[in-house]
Amino acid sequence: MVTTQSEHGAAARLAIIVMGVSGSGKSSIGEGLAEALGIDFVDGDGLHSPANVAKMASGTPLVDDDRWPWLDRIGATLGDRAAHPAGIVVACSALKKIYRDRIRAAAGQPIRFVFLDAPQSLVKDRLGARKGHFMPPSLLDSQYATLERPGADEPDVLAVAVDVSIAAIVRRAAAELAGGAAVKPLN
């Protein structure tokens, strides 16, 4: 387990969102990051309601009213110290600032975001090759239209370009998030 120091000197529990559009690598990078940091991983897709999954599977983008309960579940999962005492990484699109703010509020503790900055052409190719996922490639344009890139007003966001291997992305993010603490090497 990797912990960081809070401003009061006590060990701080890590709660991390790996965010980006569908197909940017959130689940793969989130799993690797959780392993490197020795904490739990939860795929936010598993926290969607059955109605949301059915809506997306039919090719219909979600609207904010569909998302609010899901974002609250994401935040509650991040803040659940009993279930994830060592810390947690959650994969979640978190495309708009208002969504990230909602997650921050629901978590009840400081969280960090890792924004997977992926060019649309790369993601389109990945989605075309992906099988068995409820998110169809036809919704990619709506994901990029919705995306509000994190700015300087969100200092808890680490932007990472996805133009290198998953292992390299995980190493960079783990080193940044661990604040100099040793992280478990990936195979």
Secondary structure, DSSP 8 states (H G I E B T S, - for coil): ---EE-TTSSEE-EEEEEE-STTSSHHHHHHHHHHHHT-EEEEGGGGS-HHHHHHHHTT----HHHHHHHHHHHHHHHH-TTT-TTEEEEE----SHHHHHHHHHHH-S--EEEEEE--HHHHHHHHHH--S-SS-GGGHHHHHHH-----TT-TTEEEEE-SS-HHHHHHHHHHHHHTT-------
